[in-house]
């Protein structure tokens, strides 16, 4: 099994905020940061890109690029 390990700014992959499933083996894992002004606080969300695309406004799209 090709297990993905990228976690971005958090210590472990987060569950998909759309479907609630694990993202450990997901090739389309994305990490989303939400901030609010004023302040430096941040909230992190994990998601499968395909699930995120299903709820984004028309014209917005998440694409995954291999490094």
Secondary structure, DSSP 8 states (H G I E B T S, - for coil): -------TTSSS---BTTT----TT-TTEEEEEEE-SSS--EEEEEEEHHHHHHHS-TT--------
